[in-house]
């Protein structure tokens, strides 16, 4: 089993890189563990408007204990029930996704490399880098189309939350990466090198 961590800022292209890795293997041989699934349950008593104002780009927003135990379980050959988190409701669903151990486990998220105990479970650590302006454009496109937000709201949130959190917590994890992929998911040459490296590990 190979466990790959893919970190990087919001809009950097992490999901694209993960997808391009997965395309190289039969579906049953790869399992994806999105860190977004491991946000903590919503605090009781808050309205949806209040929940949307919370900082979801801070380390305290994640259920690290559950994420660690699930990766450790997969590594030892145990299946897990991965939580399902809704961005629209800002809370976990009652449903879960059954995930079986696979030859390649991909842990993808903004802070996938943040916790040492989780990094230590990984065989390959990747940081997907991208220019801040490009990341902002991607975030605007995504949030306007998929989440119904206005460009102004997205930019205000970027300046208030995403940018400072990226500088404080996400970008520093670059030093733990074995491989840094500049230009995000569009860097075909770097992704090709990464694919060959993963094949050699197997």
C-alpha positions, 0 to 999 in steps of 0.5 A, a space after each residue: 500500500 502507498 499513502 500519498 498526501 496532497 496539500 496546497 492552497 484553496 484553488 491550487 489544483 490539488 483535486 486535479 492532481 489527485 484525479 490525474 493520479 487516480 486515472 492511472 490505476 484501476 478504480 478498485 486500486 485507489 481510494 481518495 480521502 478528502 480532508 474536506 470530509 473531516 470538518 468537525 460537526 457544526 456547533 449546536 445552536 448556530 444558524 446557517 448564516 452564522 455557520 458560514 461566517 466560521 473560519 474553515 481554513 483554520 486547523 481547529 476546523 478539522 477532526 484530526 483524531 478521526 482523520 488519523 484513525 481512518 488513515 491508520 485503519 486503512 494502512 492496517 487493512 481495515 475498511 472505514 466509514 468516511 464522513 460526508 460533509 456538506 458545504 451547503 449546510 456546513 455540517 456532516 450528513 448522517 450518511 457515510 461512505 464505505 471505503 475499503 483499503 486499496 493499493 493507493 490511498 490519496 489524502 487530499 486537502 489544504 492541510 494534508 501535511 499539517 499534522 506530523 502524525 498524519 505525515 508520518 503515515 504517508 509514503 509520498 508528500 506532495 505540495 501543489 503550488 500556484 500563484 495567488 492570483 490564479 488561486 483567487 480566480 479559481 476560487 471565484 469561479 468555483 464559489 460563484 458557479 457551485 455555491 451561489 456566492 457573488 464575486 464580491 463576497 468571495 473576494 471579501 472572504 479571500 482577504 479576510 480568511 483565505 489569504 491570512 490562513 494560507 500564509 500562516 498554516 498552509 504555505 509553511 507545510 511546503 517544507 514537508 513535501 517530497 515533491 512540489 508541483 508548481 503551476 498547479 494541476 496544469 503542470 503536465 511534466 511534473 505530474 508525469 514525473 510524479 506518476 512514474 515515481 508512484 509506479 516505481 513505489 508499487 
